[in-house]
Amino acid sequence: MVSGGVLVACALSLLLVSCGGGSDDYEAPVAESGGGEVAVTTEGFIMVSGGTVTGGDKFSNNSWSSAFVNGRNVTIAAFYICDHEVTQAEYEQYCTYGIWQPDSFYGAGDNYPAYYVSWYDALVYCNKRSMAEGLNPCYTINGSTNPSAWGNVPTVGDSTWDAVTCNFSANGYRLPTEVEWEYAALGGAAGCAVANPTVYAGTDDIASLGSYAWYEDNSDTKIHEVKKKNPNGLDLYDMSGNVWELCWDWNTNTLNASTPVSGPSVSSGSGRVRRGGGFYSDAEFCSVALRHAYDPQHCECSIGFRVVRSAQ
């Protein structure tokens, strides 16, 4: 109820990420209609209206149990979400890769998703981009929001970086929470309210999945440029397939009605959440309901991310 087939890990990043400057002009939001809701876009971002989701069996798929489990009530504030995965051009405007970097074997070019980036790298990108655009950074590590003060990006698990906090009231860039990601992938309030939410982002029919996602059956084991498949109901591209997308939350395998929602997110667990499946995934792994853990220091050819901004 709403109101309002897998490859082995491709590689680990062995060197730190260093970031530089750059800036973009921020444009005022423009109202548009589409996807059954009134959406607001700005520079490739869609404004997703908030709502409260009461979890239930309808959000699960086969053996996969979504973040919206039975009895768990989750209130989601309005937020902006990028309509595409962070591209290599966008990433390289602020950051450089470590020893591993995108190549022609998997896919390289300005409009391809960034990959070989870790969860820690994504934090750096978000704050660097926020600072460059005059926005308030969301992430604080060891008392500072400036990644230049954080030291080297860890290539092993790091308790200081793991203790990062997120200011959800700040207007800068951040990773989506798990519930924000799933809510948007399903089409927001309208998509979550239907009796049978879609299995994949944009479609409920495995026969048509190839029109919405790059996955095992059609990717030729390669990553593809963003926005080449059909979007979902909120005009968001590649929420299923292409590269897995990192989320803010710690993963936990014991979600239930009493699982706390902080910010809103799960605040402890094992590994960080990744969602949506990738170019090598079979259809089952592209399910919106699939939840998967990922070590924050690791980077692979199949892992990327998408950014959001709070809309308060």
C-alpha positions in Angstrom: 0.0 0.0 0.0 1.4 3.4 -1.0 0.5 6.9 0.0 1.4 10.4 -1.4 25.2 -17.3 -15.0 27.9 -15.2 -13.1 31.5 -14.2 -13.8 34.3 -14.3 -11.2 35.2 -11.0 -9.8 37.0 -9.1 -12.6 39.6 -7.4 -10.5 40.3 -5.4 -7.3 41.4 -1.8 -7.3 45.0 -1.7 -6.0 45.6 2.0 -6.1 43.9 4.9 -4.6 41.6 7.3 -6.4 42.6 11.0 -6.7 40.1 13.6 -7.6 40.2 17.0 -9.2 38.0 20.0 -9.9 35.3 20.8 -12.4 32.0 22.4 -12.3 28.5 22.4 -13.9 25.8 25.0 -13.9 22.8 24.1 -11.9 19.5 24.7 -13.6 16.1 25.2 -12.0 13.8 22.2 -12.1 11.3 22.0 -14.9 8.0 20.2 -14.5 7.2 17.5 -16.9 4.6 14.8 -17.1 5.2 11.1 -17.7 5.2 7.7 -16.2 1.8 8.3 -14.5 3.3 10.9 -12.2 4.4 14.6 -12.4 8.1 14.4 -12.6 10.6 17.3 -12.3 13.9 17.0 -14.2 17.1 18.9 -13.9 20.3 18.0 -15.8 19.2 14.4 -16.4 17.6 14.0 -13.0 14.1 12.9 -12.2 12.2 14.1 -9.1 10.5 11.1 -7.5 7.6 12.0 -5.3 7.7 10.5 -1.8 5.4 8.0 -0.2 4.9 5.2 2.3 5.3 1.6 1.3 3.8 -1.2 3.3 5.8 -4.3 2.4 4.3 -7.5 1.3 4.7 -10.7 -0.7 3.8 -8.8 -3.9 7.3 -7.2 -3.9 9.2 -10.5 -3.8 10.1 -12.6 -6.8 10.8 -16.3 -6.6 13.4 -16.8 -3.9 14.3 -13.1 -3.8 12.8 -11.0 -1.0 12.8 -7.2 -1.6 13.5 -4.5 0.9 9.8 -4.1 1.2 9.2 -7.3 3.3 5.9 -8.2 5.0 4.9 -5.7 7.6 7.8 -3.3 7.1 6.5 0.2 6.7 8.9 2.5 4.9 8.4 6.2 4.4 10.4 7.7 1.6 10.9 11.4 1.2 10.9 13.0 -2.3 14.3 12.9 -4.0 16.0 13.5 -7.3 17.6 10.5 -9.1 19.8 10.5 -12.1 18.1 9.0 -15.1 21.4 7.1 -16.0 24.3 5.4 -14.3 27.3 7.7 -13.7 29.2 7.7 -17.0 32.9 7.4 -17.5 33.0 11.1 -18.7 31.1 12.2 -15.5 33.4 10.2 -13.3 36.6 11.3 -14.9 35.6 14.9 -14.6 36.3 14.7 -10.9 38.2 11.4 -10.3 40.8 9.1 -11.8 40.9 5.4 -11.6 43.5 3.2 -9.9 45.5 0.5 -11.6 42.3 -0.9 -13.2 40.3 1.3 -15.6 37.7 0.8 -18.2 38.9 -0.8 -21.4 37.6 -1.8 -24.8 37.2 -5.4 -23.8 34.3 -4.6 -21.5 33.4 -1.1 -22.9 35.1 2.3 -22.8 33.9 5.7 -23.8 32.3 8.8 -22.5 28.8 7.5 -22.4 29.6 4.1 -20.9 28.9 3.5 -17.2 31.9 4.0 -15.0 33.2 0.8 -13.5 36.3 -0.5 -11.6 35.1 1.9 -8.9 34.5 0.8 -5.3 31.9 1.9 -2.8 34.6 4.0 -1.1 35.4 5.6 -4.5 31.7 6.5 -5.0 31.8 8.5 -1.7 34.7 10.5 -2.9 33.0 11.2 -6.3 29.8 12.3 -4.6 31.5 14.8 -2.3 33.9 16.1 -4.9 31.1 16.7 -7.4 29.0 18.4 -4.7 31.8 20.8 -3.8 32.6 21.6 -7.4 29.0 22.5 -8.0 28.6 24.6 -4.9 26.3 22.1 -3.1 26.6 20.9 0.5 28.4 17.5 0.6 26.5 14.7 2.2 29.3 12.4 3.5 31.5 13.0 6.5 34.5 10.9 7.4 36.6 11.5 10.5 34.9 14.9 11.0 35.4 16.2 7.5 33.3 16.5 4.3 36.4 17.2 2.2 37.7 14.0 0.6 41.2 15.6 0.4 41.2 15.2 4.2 40.2 11.6 4.2 43.5 10.2 3.1 44.0 7.4 0.6 40.9 5.5 -0.6 41.2 2.1 1.1 41.9 -1.0 -0.9 41.0 -3.2 2.1 38.2 -2.8 4.6 38.6 0.3 6.7 36.8 1.0 10.0 37.2 4.7 9.7 35.7 4.9 6.2 33.0 2.3 7.2 31.9 4.8 9.9 31.1 7.4 7.3 27.9 9.3 8.1 25.4 10.8 5.6 23.6 14.1 6.0 20.3 13.3 4.2 19.3 17.0 4.6 22.3 18.2 2.5 21.6 19.1 -1.1 24.7 17.4 -2.5 25.1 14.1 -4.4 24.9 10.7 -2.7 24.2 7.1 -3.3 20.6 6.1 -3.1 19.4 4.2 -0.1 18.3 0.7 -0.9 14.6 1.6 -0.4 15.0 4.7 -2.6 16.6 2.5 -5.3 13.9 -0.1 -5.3 11.1 2.4 -5.0 12.4 4.2 -8.1 13.1 1.0 -10.0 9.5 0.0 -9.5 8.2 3.3 -10.8 7.8 5.3 -7.6 4.5 5.6 -5.7 2.4 4.5 -8.7 4.5 1.5 -9.4 4.5 0.3 -5.8 0.7 0.7 -5.4 -0.3 -1.7 -8.1 -1.3 -5.3 -7.1 1.6 -6.8 -9.1 4.7 -4.6 -9.2 7.0 -5.3 -12.1 9.6 -8.0 -11.8 12.2 -6.0 -13.6 12.7 -2.2 -14.0 10.1 -1.4 -16.7 8.6 -4.7 -17.4 7.0 -7.8 -15.8 7.6 -10.0 -18.9 10.9 -11.9 -19.3 10.2 -12.1 -23.0 10.5 -8.3 -23.2 13.4 -7.9 -20.8 15.9 -7.4 -23.6 14.1 -4.2 -24.6 14.9 -2.8 -21.1 18.2 -4.3 -20.0 21.6 -5.4 -21.1 22.0 -8.8 -19.5 23.5 -12.3 -20.2 21.2 -13.0 -23.2 21.9 -9.9 -25.2 25.1 -8.1 -23.9 27.8 -10.1 -25.7 29.5 -10.0 -22.3 30.1 -6.3 -22.7 28.9 -3.1 -21.0 26.9 -0.8 -23.2 26.4 3.0 -23.4 23.7 4.3 -21.0 20.2 5.1 -22.2 20.2 2.6 -25.1 17.3 0.6 -23.8 13.7 1.5 -22.8 13.3 3.3 -19.5 11.0 2.3 -16.7 7.8 4.2 -15.8 9.8 7.1 -14.3 12.0 7.5 -17.4 15.0 5.9 -15.6 17.4 3.8 -17.7 19.4 0.7 -17.0 17.9 0.1 -13.5 18.0 -3.6 -14.5 21.2 -4.8 -16.1 24.3 -3.1 -17.6 26.2 -2.6 -14.3 25.2 -3.4 -10.8 24.4 -0.3 -8.8 25.8 0.5 -5.4 23.5 1.7 -2.6 24.3 3.4 0.7 23.0 0.7 3.0 24.8 -2.1 4.8 23.4 -5.4 3.7 21.5 -7.6 6.1 19.9 -11.0 5.4 17.4 -10.7 8.2 15.1 -7.9 7.0 11.7 -8.1 8.7 8.9 -5.9 10.0 11.0 -4.6 12.9 14.2 -3.9 10.9 15.0 -0.2 11.7 15.0 2.2 8.8 17.5 5.0 9.3 17.6 7.8 6.9 15.9 5.6 5.6 18.4 2.8 5.4 19.6 -0.3 7.1 22.4 0.9 9.4 24.5 -2.2 10.0 25.2 -5.5 8.4 27.7 -7.4 6.2 28.9 -5.6 3.1 27.1 -2.8 1.2 24.1 -3.4 -1.0 24.2 -3.6 -4.7 21.1 -3.8 -6.9 19.8 -4.4 -10.4 22.1 -7.0 -12.0 24.7 -6.5 -14.6 25.7 -7.3 -18.2 26.7 -10.8 -17.3 23.7 -11.6 -15.1 20.9 -13.9 -16.1 17.4 -12.6 -16.0 16.8 -13.8 -12.4 19.6 -11.5 -11.2 18.1 -8.5 -12.9 15.0 -8.7 -10.7 14.2 -5.5 -8.8 13.7 -7.6 -5.7 17.2 -9.1 -5.7 19.4 -7.9 -2.8 23.1 -8.7 -2.9 26.1 -7.8 -0.6 29.4 -6.3 -1.8 32.6 -5.4 0.1 33.0 -1.6 0.0 36.8 -1.8 -0.9 36.3 -4.0 -3.9 35.9 -2.9 -7.5 34.9 -5.0 -10.5 34.1 -4.7 -14.2 30.4 -5.1 -13.4 30.0 -2.6 -10.6 28.9 1.0 -11.1 26.6 3.5 -9.4 23.9 6.1 -9.8 23.5 9.2 -7.7 20.6 10.9 -6.1 20.0 14.2 -4.3 17.5 14.9 -1.5 14.7 17.2 -2.5 13.9 18.9 0.8 
